[in-house]
Amino acid sequence: MPRLKSVDSILISTVLEDCADQLSVLGGIMPSTYEGRPDAAEIVGDEISKIIDSQKQLENKYESLITKRNELKGGSKSNLGKLKDTEHEIDGVIAGIRSSTQTFTKSLKQSPLTADNLQKTQDDRQFLEDVIIESLSEVKDTQTYDCLIESVTGEQQKKAELQNMILKEEAGRKRIRQLQKQLVDVKKEQEIEMQQRDRKSVV
């Protein structure tokens, strides 16, 4: 790895020092202290309440549009244009309700108060802080940043291995489902054959 110029080394060191300081401060306020805050649940609750309120509004609008559509259906032919517009509005509201439901479910699953999310956040922050501090030391001492490249490459490899493992697991599950379906089909065929034999024997 070629050595950095003195000016570049100073600039990079300044940026890395700033990043390390901010990560250190972040470590003091996230995530453990957030977990114990008396208003933490209130913060998350407010976000969820907003989603629920939005969904209620969509549901009320949906009911209103359904009523309007029923009224237009019983009217004259001149209402056909309004009826189509109402149908489009209903489709839009249905899509909104579906999206709101997915957001609500995701919010519950990904609440920042869950232990898994808190630990992952802390682990990621600590890893990044360690890499930056090590890189900062190397830039200052030797004007190189080999450890940064090695760390990034290592994480990329870990991610690729994890993704490969996930793909293999998904393929395995898919194969199991196929085999289960084949087993059910075979059982059905056997039952049909047995029924046909029983009928022949009776005859």
N, CA and C atoms as a LAMMPS dump frame, in Angstrom:
ITEM: TIMESTEP
0
ITEM: NUMBER OF ATOMS
609
ITEM: BOX BOUNDS ff ff ff
-5.0000000000000000e+02 5.0000000000000000e+02
-5.0000000000000000e+02 5.0000000000000000e+02
-5.0000000000000000e+02 5.0000000000000000e+02
ITEM: ATOMS id mol type element x y z
1 1 1 N 0.84 -1.194 0
2 1 2 C 0 0 0
3 1 3 C 0.88 1.252 0
4 2 1 N 0.78 2.149 -1.011
5 2 2 C 1.606 3.364 -1.051
6 2 3 C 1.28 4.271 0.137
7 3 1 N 2.295 4.991 0.584
8 3 2 C 2.122 5.883 1.727
9 3 3 C 1.351 7.136 1.312
10 4 1 N 0.578 7.652 2.256
11 4 2 C -0.18 8.869 2.017
12 4 3 C 0.747 10.083 2.069
13 5 1 N 0.361 11.135 1.377
14 5 2 C 1.09 12.391 1.488
15 5 3 C 0.826 12.984 2.869
16 6 1 N 1.724 13.791 3.348
17 6 2 C 1.598 14.37 4.686
18 6 3 C 0.295 15.146 4.851
19 7 1 N -0.032 15.948 3.831
20 7 2 C -1.267 16.745 3.9
21 7 3 C -2.487 15.838 3.96
22 8 1 N -2.506 14.806 3.105
23 8 2 C -3.622 13.857 3.093
24 8 3 C -3.72 13.132 4.425
25 9 1 N -2.573 12.784 4.979
26 9 2 C -2.543 12.077 6.257
27 9 3 C -3.166 12.923 7.361
28 10 1 N -2.854 14.21 7.367
29 10 2 C -3.408 15.126 8.378
30 10 3 C -4.928 15.265 8.215
31 11 1 N -5.375 15.439 6.966
32 11 2 C -6.808 15.594 6.705
33 11 3 C -7.582 14.343 7.103
34 12 1 N -7.056 13.188 6.704
35 12 2 C -7.725 11.921 7.025
36 12 3 C -7.74 11.693 8.526
37 13 1 N -6.64 12.017 9.193
38 13 2 C -6.58 11.854 10.644
39 13 3 C -7.628 12.711 11.336
40 14 1 N -7.819 13.927 10.837
41 14 2 C -8.819 14.827 11.417
42 14 3 C -10.218 14.248 11.284
43 15 1 N -10.519 13.712 10.091
44 15 2 C -11.842 13.113 9.854
45 15 3 C -12.05 11.883 10.746
46 16 1 N -11.041 11.038 10.83
47 16 2 C -11.14 9.828 11.641
48 16 3 C -11.29 10.153 13.121
49 17 1 N -10.572 11.161 13.592
50 17 2 C -10.687 11.565 14.989
51 17 3 C -12.097 12.057 15.297
52 18 1 N -12.649 12.824 14.37
53 18 2 C -14.017 13.325 14.553
54 18 3 C -15.018 12.175 14.593
55 19 1 N -14.848 11.198 13.69
56 19 2 C -15.733 10.021 13.667
57 19 3 C -15.621 9.221 14.959
58 20 1 N -14.385 9.023 15.426
59 20 2 C -14.166 8.258 16.657
60 20 3 C -14.811 8.955 17.841
61 21 1 N -14.696 10.292 17.895
62 21 2 C -15.298 11.052 18.999
63 21 3 C -16.816 10.926 18.98
64 22 1 N -17.414 11.028 17.795
65 22 2 C -18.872 10.955 17.687
66 22 3 C -19.376 9.555 18.047
67 23 1 N -18.636 8.536 17.63
68 23 2 C -19.033 7.166 17.965
69 23 3 C -18.918 6.918 19.459
70 24 1 N -17.908 7.512 20.084
71 24 2 C -17.74 7.367 21.528
72 24 3 C -18.9 8.013 22.271
73 25 1 N -19.303 9.202 21.808
74 25 2 C -20.457 9.884 22.415
75 25 3 C -21.727 9.064 22.202
76 26 1 N -21.859 8.532 20.996
77 26 2 C -23.029 7.709 20.688
78 26 3 C -23.098 6.491 21.596
79 27 1 N -21.94 5.935 21.908
80 27 2 C -21.898 4.777 22.794
81 27 3 C -22.384 5.104 24.186
82 28 1 N -22.29 6.386 24.578
83 28 2 C -22.747 6.785 25.902
84 28 3 C -24.241 6.998 25.997
85 29 1 N -24.897 7.186 24.836
86 29 2 C -26.338 7.441 24.88
87 29 3 C -27.155 6.34 24.218
88 30 1 N -26.503 5.449 23.484
89 30 2 C -27.19 4.353 22.811
90 30 3 C -26.383 3.078 22.986
91 31 1 N -27.025 1.947 23.11
92 31 2 C -28.467 1.834 23.258
93 31 3 C -28.895 1.583 24.697
94 32 1 N -27.937 1.223 25.577
95 32 2 C -28.301 0.779 26.922
96 32 3 C -29.042 1.846 27.713
97 33 1 N -28.564 3.107 27.629
98 33 2 C -29.223 4.151 28.395
99 33 3 C -30.618 4.443 27.852
100 34 1 N -30.792 4.249 26.58
101 34 2 C -32.115 4.457 25.978
102 34 3 C -33.096 3.421 26.48
103 35 1 N -32.581 2.204 26.653
104 35 2 C -33.438 1.118 27.106
105 35 3 C -34.007 1.419 28.485
106 36 1 N -33.237 2.093 29.343
107 36 2 C -33.688 2.345 30.704
108 36 3 C -34.429 3.661 30.887
109 37 1 N -34.518 4.461 29.843
110 37 2 C -35.173 5.755 29.978
111 37 3 C -36.654 5.59 30.278
112 38 1 N -37.196 6.38 31.217
113 38 2 C -38.618 6.247 31.545
114 38 3 C -39.532 6.661 30.405
115 39 1 N -39.021 7.519 29.496
116 39 2 C -39.856 7.972 28.385
117 39 3 C -39.594 7.189 27.105
118 40 1 N -38.758 6.136 27.189
119 40 2 C -38.424 5.366 25.982
120 40 3 C -39.661 4.713 25.383
121 41 1 N -40.455 4.058 26.236
122 41 2 C -41.674 3.398 25.754
123 41 3 C -42.648 4.424 25.175
124 42 1 N -42.647 5.621 25.773
125 42 2 C -43.542 6.681 25.291
126 42 3 C -43.146 7.136 23.902
127 43 1 N -41.822 7.217 23.67
128 43 2 C -41.319 7.635 22.351
129 43 3 C -41.772 6.663 21.272
130 44 1 N -41.555 5.372 21.547
131 44 2 C -41.968 4.34 20.586
132 44 3 C -43.484 4.296 20.475
133 45 1 N -44.163 4.44 21.63
134 45 2 C -45.626 4.402 21.635
135 45 3 C -46.233 5.503 20.791
136 46 1 N -45.619 6.694 20.818
137 46 2 C -46.129 7.809 20.025
138 46 3 C -46.068 7.497 18.538
139 47 1 N -44.946 6.884 18.119
140 47 2 C -44.794 6.521 16.706
141 47 3 C -45.85 5.505 16.282
142 48 1 N -46.067 4.515 17.138
143 48 2 C -47.064 3.486 16.829
144 48 3 C -48.461 4.086 16.815
145 49 1 N -48.728 5.018 17.753
146 49 2 C -50.04 5.675 17.815
147 49 3 C -50.327 6.446 16.534
148 50 1 N -49.286 7.089 15.988
149 50 2 C -49.453 7.824 14.731
150 50 3 C -49.855 6.881 13.604
151 51 1 N -49.219 5.709 13.575
152 51 2 C -49.543 4.726 12.532
153 51 3 C -50.98 4.24 12.689
154 52 1 N -51.386 3.972 13.945
155 52 2 C -52.752 3.497 14.213
156 52 3 C -53.775 4.552 13.818
157 53 1 N -53.503 5.821 14.179
158 53 2 C -54.426 6.912 13.84
159 53 3 C -54.563 7.042 12.327
160 54 1 N -53.431 6.933 11.637
161 54 2 C -53.459 7.019 10.182
162 54 3 C -54.284 5.891 9.576
163 55 1 N -54.14 4.701 10.157
164 55 2 C -54.894 3.557 9.652
165 55 3 C -56.388 3.717 9.912
166 56 1 N -56.747 4.272 11.074
167 56 2 C -58.163 4.505 11.388
168 56 3 C -58.778 5.489 10.398
169 57 1 N -58.027 6.523 10.049
170 57 2 C -58.506 7.496 9.078
171 57 3 C -58.75 6.833 7.725
172 58 1 N -57.828 5.963 7.337
173 58 2 C -57.99 5.248 6.064
174 58 3 C -59.201 4.332 6.1
175 59 1 N -59.419 3.659 7.24
176 59 2 C -60.564 2.763 7.372
177 59 3 C -61.88 3.542 7.318
178 60 1 N -61.908 4.716 7.969
179 60 2 C -63.114 5.559 7.926
180 60 3 C -63.388 6.046 6.502
181 61 1 N -62.31 6.414 5.807
182 61 2 C -62.458 6.856 4.424
183 61 3 C -62.951 5.714 3.551
184 62 1 N -62.467 4.52 3.824
185 62 2 C -62.887 3.335 3.066
186 62 3 C -64.391 3.099 3.236
187 63 1 N -64.867 3.15 4.486
188 63 2 C -66.292 2.95 4.75
189 63 3 C -67.134 4.018 4.054
190 64 1 N -66.652 5.267 4.077
191 64 2 C -67.367 6.361 3.424
192 64 3 C -67.447 6.154 1.917
193 65 1 N -66.345 5.698 1.325
194 65 2 C -66.321 5.466 -0.118
195 65 3 C -67.21 4.294 -0.518
196 66 1 N -67.257 3.265 0.319
197 66 2 C -68.131 2.117 0.037
198 66 3 C -69.583 2.56 0.025
199 67 1 N -69.94 3.396 1.008
200 67 2 C -71.308 3.927 1.066
201 67 3 C -71.615 4.757 -0.181
202 68 1 N -70.656 5.591 -0.551
203 68 2 C -70.826 6.424 -1.737
204 68 3 C -70.968 5.577 -2.982
205 69 1 N -70.191 4.514 -3.085
206 69 2 C -70.255 3.636 -4.257
207 69 3 C -71.615 2.963 -4.359
208 70 1 N -72.141 2.499 -3.239
209 70 2 C -73.451 1.851 -3.226
210 70 3 C -74.546 2.814 -3.668
211 71 1 N -74.412 4.077 -3.251
212 71 2 C -75.405 5.079 -3.646
213 71 3 C -75.333 5.364 -5.146
214 72 1 N -74.11 5.424 -5.676
215 72 2 C -73.934 5.698 -7.104
216 72 3 C -74.422 4.541 -7.966
217 73 1 N -74.271 3.316 -7.455
218 73 2 C -74.72 2.142 -8.203
219 73 3 C -76.227 2.165 -8.413
220 74 1 N -76.928 2.708 -7.461
221 74 2 C -78.391 2.745 -7.56
222 74 3 C -78.901 3.956 -8.301
223 75 1 N -77.996 4.809 -8.795
224 75 2 C -78.393 6.036 -9.482
225 75 3 C -78.498 5.862 -10.983
226 76 1 N -78.47 6.985 -11.682
227 76 2 C -78.616 6.978 -13.139
228 76 3 C -77.292 6.674 -13.825
229 77 1 N -77.365 6.52 -15.158
230 77 2 C -76.168 6.221 -15.931
231 77 3 C -75.162 7.377 -15.915
232 78 1 N -75.656 8.574 -15.65
233 78 2 C -74.768 9.74 -15.613
234 78 3 C -73.764 9.651 -14.47
235 79 1 N -74.025 8.725 -13.539
236 79 2 C -73.121 8.564 -12.392
237 79 3 C -71.973 7.593 -12.67
238 80 1 N -71.906 7.035 -13.886
239 80 2 C -70.885 6.042 -14.193
240 80 3 C -69.463 6.593 -14.014
241 81 1 N -69.268 7.837 -14.45
242 81 2 C -67.948 8.447 -14.31
243 81 3 C -67.557 8.6 -12.846
244 82 1 N -68.516 9.085 -12.051
245 82 2 C -68.259 9.24 -10.616
246 82 3 C -68.03 7.884 -9.954
247 83 1 N -68.746 6.867 -10.458
248 83 2 C -68.604 5.525 -9.896
249 83 3 C -67.191 4.978 -10.141
250 84 1 N -66.691 5.197 -11.365
251 84 2 C -65.337 4.741 -11.675
252 84 3 C -64.295 5.461 -10.819
253 85 1 N -64.5 6.78 -10.66
254 85 2 C -63.572 7.548 -9.825
255 85 3 C -63.58 7.043 -8.389
256 86 1 N -64.772 6.707 -7.908
257 86 2 C -64.896 6.196 -6.544
258 86 3 C -64.208 4.84 -6.403
259 87 1 N -64.352 4.013 -7.451
260 87 2 C -63.697 2.7 -7.438
261 87 3 C -62.174 2.869 -7.354
262 88 1 N -61.652 3.836 -8.109
263 88 2 C -60.208 4.1 -8.076
264 88 3 C -59.782 4.579 -6.689
265 89 1 N -60.602 5.431 -6.091
266 89 2 C -60.295 5.916 -4.739
267 89 3 C -60.271 4.764 -3.743
268 90 1 N -61.226 3.854 -3.892
269 90 2 C -61.295 2.69 -2.998
270 90 3 C -60.041 1.837 -3.134
271 91 1 N -59.617 1.614 -4.382
272 91 2 C -58.384 0.838 -4.607
273 91 3 C -57.184 1.506 -3.937
274 92 1 N -57.131 2.839 -4.042
275 92 2 C -56.034 3.568 -3.421
276 92 3 C -56.047 3.461 -1.908
277 93 1 N -57.243 3.53 -1.329
278 93 2 C -57.373 3.425 0.125
279 93 3 C -57.005 2.023 0.603
280 94 1 N -57.425 1.003 -0.156
281 94 2 C -57.091 -0.383 0.192
282 94 3 C -55.576 -0.572 0.193
283 95 1 N -54.918 -0.01 -0.829
284 95 2 C -53.459 -0.095 -0.895
285 95 3 C -52.83 0.629 0.29
286 96 1 N -53.419 1.759 0.678
287 96 2 C -52.922 2.513 1.824
288 96 3 C -53.074 1.749 3.116
289 97 1 N -54.215 1.086 3.288
290 97 2 C -54.451 0.283 4.498
291 97 3 C -53.473 -0.874 4.56
292 98 1 N -53.247 -1.529 3.405
293 98 2 C -52.311 -2.645 3.363
294 98 3 C -50.891 -2.171 3.732
295 99 1 N -50.496 -1.043 3.176
296 99 2 C -49.18 -0.493 3.469
297 99 3 C -49.056 -0.091 4.933
298 100 1 N -50.117 0.502 5.47
299 100 2 C -50.111 0.926 6.875
300 100 3 C -49.999 -0.273 7.8
301 101 1 N -50.701 -1.349 7.455
302 101 2 C -50.639 -2.571 8.266
303 101 3 C -49.234 -3.152 8.274
304 102 1 N -48.595 -3.164 7.095
305 102 2 C -47.231 -3.673 6.996
306 102 3 C -46.269 -2.809 7.81
307 103 1 N -46.465 -1.493 7.755
308 103 2 C -45.615 -0.573 8.52
309 103 3 C -45.783 -0.794 10.01
310 104 1 N -47.046 -0.993 10.424
311 104 2 C -47.333 -1.217 11.839
312 104 3 C -46.667 -2.505 12.328
313 105 1 N -46.801 -3.571 11.546
314 105 2 C -46.185 -4.849 11.909
315 105 3 C -44.674 -4.732 11.977
316 106 1 N -44.108 -4.019 10.997
317 106 2 C -42.648 -3.83 10.965
318 106 3 C -42.179 -3.025 12.163
319 107 1 N -42.974 -2.017 12.551
320 107 2 C -42.605 -1.177 13.69
321 107 3 C -42.572 -1.979 14.974
322 108 1 N -43.526 -2.892 15.109
323 108 2 C -43.554 -3.723 16.311
324 108 3 C -42.374 -4.674 16.351
325 109 1 N -42.03 -5.226 15.174
326 109 2 C -40.927 -6.183 15.121
327 109 3 C -39.575 -5.495 15.296
328 110 1 N -39.462 -4.262 14.797
329 110 2 C -38.18 -3.575 14.807
330 110 3 C -38.119 -2.46 15.843
331 111 1 N -38.892 -2.583 16.895
332 111 2 C -38.854 -1.582 17.957
333 111 3 C -37.435 -1.442 18.48
334 112 1 N -36.935 -0.191 18.635
335 112 2 C -35.567 0.01 19.117
336 112 3 C -35.382 -0.429 20.553
337 113 1 N -36.476 -0.803 21.233
338 113 2 C -36.365 -1.21 22.63
339 113 3 C -36.087 -2.7 22.779
340 114 1 N -36.172 -3.458 21.68
341 114 2 C -35.955 -4.888 21.798
342 114 3 C -34.483 -5.169 22.073
343 115 1 N -34.232 -6.2 22.857
344 115 2 C -32.863 -6.532 23.259
345 115 3 C -31.968 -6.831 22.06
346 116 1 N -32.511 -7.548 21.07
347 116 2 C -31.714 -7.918 19.895
348 116 3 C -31.239 -6.676 19.132
349 117 1 N -32.168 -5.723 18.921
350 117 2 C -31.806 -4.512 18.195
351 117 3 C -30.812 -3.659 18.973
352 118 1 N -31.004 -3.582 20.287
353 118 2 C -30.094 -2.816 21.129
354 118 3 C -28.682 -3.388 21.069
355 119 1 N -28.574 -4.713 21.16
356 119 2 C -27.269 -5.362 21.152
357 119 3 C -26.592 -5.23 19.796
358 120 1 N -27.362 -5.385 18.726
359 120 2 C -26.796 -5.283 17.373
360 120 3 C -26.28 -3.859 17.124
361 121 1 N -27.066 -2.867 17.558
362 121 2 C -26.639 -1.489 17.395
363 121 3 C -25.331 -1.227 18.123
364 122 1 N -25.253 -1.729 19.345
365 122 2 C -24.046 -1.531 20.146
366 122 3 C -22.852 -2.261 19.539
367 123 1 N -23.064 -3.477 19.063
368 123 2 C -21.974 -4.256 18.457
369 123 3 C -21.442 -3.564 17.198
370 124 1 N -22.364 -3.095 16.354
371 124 2 C -21.952 -2.415 15.115
372 124 3 C -21.192 -1.123 15.426
373 125 1 N -21.682 -0.379 16.402
374 125 2 C -21.02 0.871 16.777
375 125 3 C -19.623 0.603 17.319
376 126 1 N -19.507 -0.416 18.171
377 126 2 C -18.214 -0.724 18.773
378 126 3 C -17.215 -1.204 17.719
379 127 1 N -17.683 -2.027 16.785
380 127 2 C -16.814 -2.507 15.705
381 127 3 C -16.278 -1.338 14.88
382 128 1 N -17.169 -0.427 14.503
383 128 2 C -16.766 0.71 13.687
384 128 3 C -15.802 1.613 14.45
385 129 1 N -16.081 1.825 15.727
386 129 2 C -15.187 2.662 16.535
387 129 3 C -13.796 2.036 16.63
388 130 1 N -13.721 0.73 16.847
389 130 2 C -12.43 0.041 16.947
390 130 3 C -11.642 0.147 15.645
391 131 1 N -12.341 -0.044 14.516
392 131 2 C -11.67 0.027 13.209
393 131 3 C -11.137 1.428 12.953
394 132 1 N -11.943 2.426 13.269
395 132 2 C -11.524 3.816 13.024
396 132 3 C -10.327 4.193 13.897
397 133 1 N -10.362 3.798 15.163
398 133 2 C -9.25 4.108 16.061
399 133 3 C -7.967 3.428 15.589
400 134 1 N -8.092 2.17 15.175
401 134 2 C -6.92 1.441 14.674
402 134 3 C -6.389 2.077 13.387
403 135 1 N -7.312 2.476 12.504
404 135 2 C -6.908 3.11 11.246
405 135 3 C -6.262 4.455 11.508
406 136 1 N -6.807 5.193 12.463
407 136 2 C -6.249 6.488 12.821
408 136 3 C -4.808 6.35 13.307
409 137 1 N -4.581 5.343 14.144
410 137 2 C -3.233 5.098 14.656
411 137 3 C -2.277 4.753 13.528
412 138 1 N -2.73 3.939 12.577
413 138 2 C -1.869 3.535 11.462
414 138 3 C -1.563 4.72 10.547
415 139 1 N -2.58 5.551 10.288
416 139 2 C -2.363 6.723 9.427
417 139 3 C -1.346 7.667 10.049
418 140 1 N -1.447 7.859 11.34
419 140 2 C -0.517 8.758 12.033
420 140 3 C 0.905 8.188 12.077
421 141 1 N 1.009 6.871 12.307
422 141 2 C 2.333 6.251 12.49
423 141 3 C 3.049 5.977 11.179
424 142 1 N 2.31 5.425 10.215
425 142 2 C 2.97 4.982 8.975
426 142 3 C 2.403 5.618 7.707
427 143 1 N 1.375 6.461 7.861
428 143 2 C 0.721 7.113 6.717
429 143 3 C 0.147 6.087 5.733
430 144 1 N -0.316 4.965 6.268
431 144 2 C -1.004 3.94 5.476
432 144 3 C -2.329 3.602 6.167
433 145 1 N -3.159 2.79 5.482
434 145 2 C -4.46 2.428 6.06
435 145 3 C -4.825 0.977 5.694
436 146 1 N -3.826 0.106 5.799
437 146 2 C -4.019 -1.308 5.467
438 146 3 C -5.089 -1.961 6.355
439 147 1 N -5.1 -1.635 7.637
440 147 2 C -6.037 -2.28 8.55
441 147 3 C -7.48 -1.948 8.186
442 148 1 N -7.707 -0.734 7.658
443 148 2 C -9.058 -0.346 7.238
444 148 3 C -9.52 -1.199 6.064
445 149 1 N -8.619 -1.383 5.1
446 149 2 C -8.948 -2.212 3.928
447 149 3 C -9.201 -3.655 4.363
448 150 1 N -8.357 -4.164 5.249
449 150 2 C -8.519 -5.539 5.726
450 150 3 C -9.846 -5.718 6.465
451 151 1 N -10.201 -4.744 7.283
452 151 2 C -11.454 -4.823 8.044
453 151 3 C -12.662 -4.814 7.122
454 152 1 N -12.639 -3.907 6.147
455 152 2 C -13.759 -3.812 5.191
456 152 3 C -13.861 -5.095 4.364
457 153 1 N -12.709 -5.591 3.895
458 153 2 C -12.696 -6.832 3.108
459 153 3 C -13.214 -8.008 3.932
460 154 1 N -12.776 -8.062 5.202
461 154 2 C -13.227 -9.143 6.079
462 154 3 C -14.722 -9.12 6.3
463 155 1 N -15.282 -7.927 6.506
464 155 2 C -16.724 -7.801 6.714
465 155 3 C -17.491 -8.161 5.445
466 156 1 N -16.957 -7.788 4.294
467 156 2 C -17.601 -8.136 3.023
468 156 3 C -17.638 -9.653 2.839
469 157 1 N -16.553 -10.316 3.204
470 157 2 C -16.502 -11.771 3.101
471 157 3 C -17.505 -12.426 4.045
472 158 1 N -17.583 -11.893 5.281
473 158 2 C -18.549 -12.428 6.244
474 158 3 C -19.978 -12.271 5.733
475 159 1 N -20.254 -11.088 5.16
476 159 2 C -21.591 -10.832 4.63
477 159 3 C -21.911 -11.78 3.479
478 160 1 N -20.926 -11.985 2.589
479 160 2 C -21.127 -12.882 1.449
480 160 3 C -21.369 -14.315 1.924
481 161 1 N -20.614 -14.748 2.937
482 161 2 C -20.788 -16.096 3.484
483 161 3 C -22.153 -16.251 4.135
484 162 1 N -22.587 -15.206 4.848
485 162 2 C -23.905 -15.246 5.489
486 162 3 C -25.018 -15.311 4.461
487 163 1 N -24.892 -14.503 3.406
488 163 2 C -25.894 -14.513 2.344
489 163 3 C -25.939 -15.868 1.653
490 164 1 N -24.77 -16.459 1.43
491 164 2 C -24.695 -17.779 0.81
492 164 3 C -25.362 -18.829 1.683
493 165 1 N -25.141 -18.717 3.005
494 165 2 C -25.759 -19.646 3.941
495 165 3 C -27.279 -19.509 3.933
496 166 1 N -27.752 -18.252 3.879
497 166 2 C -29.199 -17.998 3.849
498 166 3 C -29.814 -18.584 2.586
499 167 1 N -29.129 -18.394 1.442
500 167 2 C -29.628 -18.93 0.173
501 167 3 C -29.704 -20.457 0.217
502 168 1 N -28.686 -21.087 0.82
503 168 2 C -28.689 -22.545 0.936
504 168 3 C -29.839 -23.024 1.825
505 169 1 N -30.081 -22.305 2.926
506 169 2 C -31.177 -22.67 3.828
507 169 3 C -32.525 -22.53 3.123
508 170 1 N -32.676 -21.444 2.356
509 170 2 C -33.927 -21.237 1.619
510 170 3 C -34.135 -22.336 0.58
511 171 1 N -33.04 -22.701 -0.098
512 171 2 C -33.126 -23.772 -1.099
513 171 3 C -33.481 -25.093 -0.426
514 172 1 N -32.9 -25.34 0.755
515 172 2 C -33.204 -26.563 1.496
516 172 3 C -34.661 -26.606 1.928
517 173 1 N -35.181 -25.476 2.408
518 173 2 C -36.575 -25.417 2.824
519 173 3 C -37.516 -25.627 1.638
520 174 1 N -37.135 -25.024 0.509
521 174 2 C -37.945 -25.184 -0.693
522 174 3 C -37.979 -26.643 -1.123
523 175 1 N -36.821 -27.318 -1.039
524 175 2 C -36.74 -28.729 -1.414
525 175 3 C -37.584 -29.586 -0.474
526 176 1 N -37.559 -29.246 0.822
527 176 2 C -38.358 -29.986 1.801
528 176 3 C -39.847 -29.833 1.495
529 177 1 N -40.266 -28.613 1.16
530 177 2 C -41.678 -28.391 0.819
531 177 3 C -42.076 -29.19 -0.418
532 178 1 N -41.167 -29.25 -1.391
533 178 2 C -41.456 -30.029 -2.603
534 178 3 C -41.609 -31.512 -2.276
535 179 1 N -40.724 -32.027 -1.43
536 179 2 C -40.788 -33.434 -1.044
537 179 3 C -42.057 -33.73 -0.25
538 180 1 N -42.43 -32.788 0.621
539 180 2 C -43.664 -32.966 1.393
540 180 3 C -44.872 -33.011 0.475
541 181 1 N -44.874 -32.142 -0.538
542 181 2 C -45.977 -32.133 -1.494
543 181 3 C -46.011 -33.438 -2.285
544 182 1 N -44.83 -33.916 -2.681
545 182 2 C -44.77 -35.175 -3.417
546 182 3 C -45.285 -36.327 -2.563
547 183 1 N -44.948 -36.289 -1.266
548 183 2 C -45.399 -37.337 -0.353
549 183 3 C -46.915 -37.328 -0.231
550 184 1 N -47.491 -36.133 -0.138
551 184 2 C -48.948 -36.018 -0.061
552 184 3 C -49.585 -36.55 -1.335
553 185 1 N -48.996 -36.203 -2.485
554 185 2 C -49.54 -36.666 -3.767
555 185 3 C -49.476 -38.196 -3.87
556 186 1 N -48.348 -38.771 -3.415
557 186 2 C -48.204 -40.23 -3.443
558 186 3 C -49.253 -40.892 -2.563
559 187 1 N -49.486 -40.344 -1.372
560 187 2 C -50.497 -40.891 -0.459
561 187 3 C -51.883 -40.837 -1.071
562 188 1 N -52.177 -39.72 -1.756
563 188 2 C -53.483 -39.582 -2.407
564 188 3 C -53.645 -40.634 -3.502
565 189 1 N -52.568 -40.831 -4.293
566 189 2 C -52.617 -41.831 -5.359
567 189 3 C -52.825 -43.233 -4.795
568 190 1 N -52.154 -43.53 -3.68
569 190 2 C -52.303 -44.834 -3.037
570 190 3 C -53.727 -45.04 -2.53
571 191 1 N -54.292 -43.98 -1.955
572 191 2 C -55.66 -44.068 -1.459
573 191 3 C -56.643 -44.318 -2.588
574 192 1 N -56.408 -43.609 -3.722
575 192 2 C -57.283 -43.795 -4.883
576 192 3 C -57.174 -45.223 -5.408
577 193 1 N -55.953 -45.752 -5.495
578 193 2 C -55.74 -47.115 -5.969
579 193 3 C -56.425 -48.13 -5.052
580 194 1 N -56.31 -47.913 -3.721
581 194 2 C -56.941 -48.822 -2.77
582 194 3 C -58.458 -48.793 -2.902
583 195 1 N -59.008 -47.598 -3.097
584 195 2 C -60.45 -47.474 -3.264
585 195 3 C -60.911 -48.203 -4.527
586 196 1 N -60.115 -48.053 -5.614
587 196 2 C -60.468 -48.724 -6.868
588 196 3 C -60.404 -50.252 -6.713
589 197 1 N -59.397 -50.738 -5.957
590 197 2 C -59.284 -52.182 -5.722
591 197 3 C -60.454 -52.691 -4.889
592 198 1 N -60.826 -51.908 -3.877
593 198 2 C -61.962 -52.315 -3.051
594 198 3 C -63.233 -52.408 -3.862
595 199 1 N -63.431 -51.477 -4.788
596 199 2 C -64.629 -51.499 -5.62
597 199 3 C -64.627 -52.731 -6.53
598 200 1 N -63.446 -53.061 -7.083
599 200 2 C -63.337 -54.226 -7.957
600 200 3 C -63.612 -55.512 -7.188
601 201 1 N -63.077 -55.569 -5.968
602 201 2 C -63.277 -56.774 -5.162
603 201 3 C -64.74 -56.978 -4.807
604 202 1 N -65.43 -55.847 -4.593
605 202 2 C -66.866 -55.94 -4.265
606 202 3 C -67.64 -56.453 -5.458
607 203 1 N -67.255 -55.958 -6.65
608 203 2 C -67.93 -56.408 -7.877
609 203 3 C -67.638 -57.871 -8.138
